[in-house]
Amino acid sequence: MWLINRKPTKSLALASALALGTTLFGALLPLQADETCQSPYMAKIVGQEDFVYVWTLGIEGLGDGQDKLVTIDVNPKSSNYGKVVDSLSVGGRNEAHHSGFTDDRHYLWAGGLDTNKLFIFDVHSDPAKPKLHKVITDFVEKSGGVVGPHTTYALPGRIMITGLSNNKDHGGRTALVEYTNEGEYVATHWMPTDQNLRGAEKSGKYADGYNYDVRVLPRRNIMLTSSFTGWSNYMMDFGKMLQDKEAMKRFGNTVVLWNLHSKKPKKVFDVPGAPLEIRCAWQPNHNWCVTTTALTSKIWLIYEDQQGEWQAKAVADVGDPSKVPLPVDISISSDDSRLWVNTFMDGKTRLFDMSDPHAPKQVYEKVIGRQVNMASSSWDSTRIYYTSSLLANWDKKGEDNEQYFKSYVWDGGKLVEKFAIDFNKEKLGRAHQMRFGAYSLYGAVRPEDRDVSVASLQSISK
Amino acid sequence: MYRLFLASLLFAVTSVSALSAAQLSDSAPGYGKLGYPLPEIGSYALPSLGRAADGEILDSSGVRRSLHEIFSDRYVLLAFIYSTCSDVNGCPLSSHVFYKVKSAMKRDAELADRLKMVSLSFDPENDTPEVMRLYSNNFRYAGKAGEWQFITTASQQQLRPILQSYNQVVQQEVDDKGNPVVGYSHVLRVFLIDPEKRIRNIYSVDFLHHELIINDLKTLLKQQAAQGRMIQAAARIDEPGQLSKPGDYKQGYEAESYTTRSLDLESRRGEAADLLGIANNPPLGLPPIPVPADNPLTREKIELGRRLFFDRRLSLNDTFSCAMCHVPEQGFTSNELAMAVGIEGRSVRRNSPSVYNSAYAALLFHDGREESLEQQVWGPLLARNEMANPSVGYVLQKIRGIADYDGSFEAAFDGRGVSMETLGMAIASYQRTLVSADSAFDRWYYGGDKQALSAAAQRGFDLFAGKAGCASCHRLGDDHALFTDNDLHNTGIGYRESMGIVPEKQPILVAPGVVLEVDRAVIEQVGEPPPTDVGRYEVTQNPNDRWKYKTPGLRNVALTAPYMHNGSLGTLREVVDFYDRGGVSNELLDPLIRPLGLSDAEKADLVAFLQSLTGGNVDTLVADAFAAPVGDVGEGDPSWVHGTEVEVR
């Protein structure tokens, strides 16, 4: 997203696939902060983020048992630093999973993979206390049968939503669904299948019609989608599923390349073993994106070759694939030189050197907990946050089912823990996706800074 | 004079030649060549992104007019700008791109005729009509063809609702203490609006390029000329669909050579069948269907039951209909799961049975605990791990709240509304019509058509009725066959599930042709302990009934994999192998189960026979199911959200 400014300002900066900085009144302003995994169309925070919003799954029998948006104060200057400052319950267990802001970053859209509700939170009126602004209940009906709204990704004035399943067989064939920022349904873009490739080229053996994550490289006019599995599998007890021979055949093996402008699929790549999160490089000449396959534990590079043709190839193993480490969330650094890869089963976060994206090398690893899923890094790579939950019925059982939010600082050589919040002990639930909030996004300052002069006057008068 | 100077200065900034090299490297694509080929005109859709709102504005002569009046009946490109804005990738960019579009109008009469450009200021204090007029002078060299209007508003009060409706959040800059300073920031958005005042595209900096805009306009014009003919209609269908097979084809997935043959959900369409006619005159090989005296079949009941069967709102959280586990194209069962999964992903202990020919079932559920379809309906509706409705009353009340059912029960049941009884009767009526036979076997055996059955299947039938002894339980009559004795047996498959010792490592298929040996400990870490299942014993409490399960009918058996009450056998060949080995030994093993000593060729013949039992009308029944509406939550349906503030916004 780009902003029109009359003056340079500390509060807002731009992220664009075109450049790492932008001209504000002719001056180059470097981007300094924010998670690196968001849409390039979206407003970015310069400086310290104030809050992390954690989209959290309710656990039956724990607290109020329902899904909630948990707001954590992460500004070290705040008196509430390291504390949960707000918890907003939304009713039911919806399989809370991913969330994403609108391009103006005023609203946070959070999907429920089970009940297909989309919860739209107002995060700009009071960044410390999000409000439930709107709930979309008819996503399945409007979209023509798409189930499992997953990634909510900002495009100009609209949100692109990846579906994971459908209302006919709860399997993996599904679509992308477009909504306006105001919450109105726009269009359904079905994934290419063998019966109808929709103009795409099937480059290998698979065109499964599955979907998971979406990312774009606007300067190359491309959009990429990955592929996971349908409702029956992502909702099923993980141990039961591993032993169900039929269910294990229902995982995605494809990445689809789309024309971003026309929203038409162009090429279907074979990427076997459930490619999940996609991250695209930020640097202006880096025409590549990466994904990791959950079941086959590999990093795959999707890149534009010298002939201008897009290709996909496996470039590295993550841990020992025979042990099923299960790579889950990944986080790319803003200079594209490094990639964090979390492996759920061993609870490790692993740092890969991506200076040659065709040959990533693991350079560091650390156990974050007995299980780990999401990672969110600040733009300058100095702060990184972790949460624990993968899916309600995939999380570990018994004592291994740690549920947490953990805040770390990267000191250049190792991760140093700053604070942790036990989501079981706080009776909140399963901590899943994190998104950053800041007063500065909305032209505001922290109340504590605002009140400094008034507070000191009051203390004198007392 | 000051303003004139300023406006001229700003125009200089908008021209590319005035930019420094450093600025150019960061400048938007709109200033240069498009870095990729344009999509073919008319090859893509530009769906409506909502209404382009109206509002009161001032034209450059200072006359009050409505925004829609300015738009007239043309396609419109609308940008929000302010004349003193200088961010090279902001207002100057939109003006530069507009300039390029207007220049193109000199050579393209259609473009000049159909598209109008409008720049609206969001700084009414400084941008008076006079300033906008002076500002517009800067762009006069674009030529006379086409129209580009520069407009403003009388005040912030007039402007605010316009900005709000176009979602243009304009933010006053603040200093460190939150005090306002001079300056605005906002997201650059340029809108392409059609003559019906619908927004058809929104361009941000990354996509604001004159070639893309012209391409989009030409696409809209072409589609308008085709009178709204859906471009999807041109989509190529590579192969015709066969209905009675899973859309997500997985045969051969164990091998690296596996190739997808996925069907398209958008093409999953069918047509309604005369279900009453089918039920009243069952296909060759079936007896007349037993119908309870108090629930005679009628078209109204069948149609109502069909709607209920596919209605996902009949579960606690609106995610489960009967059809989510009894999927029509998967043999009215699920080919994708060994054991079913219910609401919130809760584990169900057994494989979904097929609904085909359930009209004849004397025992329902694998353990035979229910006696009629009318009553059976309530089992899944109320089971905590299936549809999880908290009570009978909850279900009835919910249906009463769904407008789709207004008057339907009354019409089908002679004035009686929805009740525990009528709901069961309606769904049972639909299920009762799903009778399927007239298979190759039926045409050969009951129809006397000697050519109907392959030689292999004929040999298989001889084994089935003879050496292999299958027909002892899967029985046939002289003029029809249900292939069941309506009894329960212990084959050892349940015993193995309950009492068998599991190996330390388990092979798990993680991708086509990729199998990993996974430690049991890994599986147990992420799985709840499997629930026990002791079969018929759970109903009778008789220890001799442990691990007894109902004999299923075998019609359409080729469509209903995986097999056995726990879905543990993936193919018909595995089932034949299982019985050939004599099942699994245990003290309660049915004496009919014994090693069979079948040769490979004999097993293949048996499988060929089982495959010949697919009914001739399955595609008719599946097509009918495809034509049924799928009930999902819509406007006004029962939901805590509806009618509250979070919906009404």
Interface residues (C-beta under 8 A of the other chain):
Chain A: M1 W2 L3 I4 N5 R6 K7 T9 K10 S11 L12 S16 A17 L18 A19 G21 T22 T23 L24 F25 G26 L28 P40 Y41 A43 G91 G92 R93 N94 E95 D103 D104 H106 D114 T115 N116 K117 L132 H133 K134 V135 T137 D138 V140 E141 G144 G145 V147 P156 G157 R158 N166 N167 K168 D169 H170 G171 G172 R173 T174 A175 E178 T180 N181 E182 E184 V186 A187 W190 T193 D194 Q195 N196 L197 R198 G199 K205 Y206 A207 D208 G209 P218 R219 R220 N221 G230 W231 S232 Y234 M235 M236 D237 F238 G239 K240 L242 Q243 D244 K245 E246 A247 M248 K249 R250 F251 N253 N259 H261 S262 K263 K264 P272 G273 A274 T293 L295 T296 P321 S322 K323 V324 M345 A392 N393 W394 D395 K396 K397 D400 Y442 G443 A444 V445 D449 R450
Chain B: A22 Q23 S25 D26 S27 A28 P29 G35 Y36 P39 S43 Y44 A45 P47 S48 L49 G50 T84 C85 S86 D87 V88 N89 G90 C91 N167 V169 Q171 Q172 E173 V174 D176 K177 G178 V181 V182 G183 Y184 S185 H186 V187 L188 R189 I199 I202 Y203 S204 V205 D206 F207 L212 A235 R236 I237 D238 E239 G241 P246 G247 D248 K250 Y253 S257 Y258 T259 T260 R261 S262 L263 D264 L265 E266 S267 R268 R312 N317 D318 T319 M324 V327 E329 Q330 S334 N335 E336 L337 A338 M339 V341 E344 G345 S347 Q506 I508 L509 V510 A511 P512 V514 L516 E517 V518 V522 I523 E524 Q525 V526 G527 E528 P530 A561 P562 G567 G570 V630 D632 V633 G634 E635 D637 S639 W640 V641 H642 V646 E647 R649
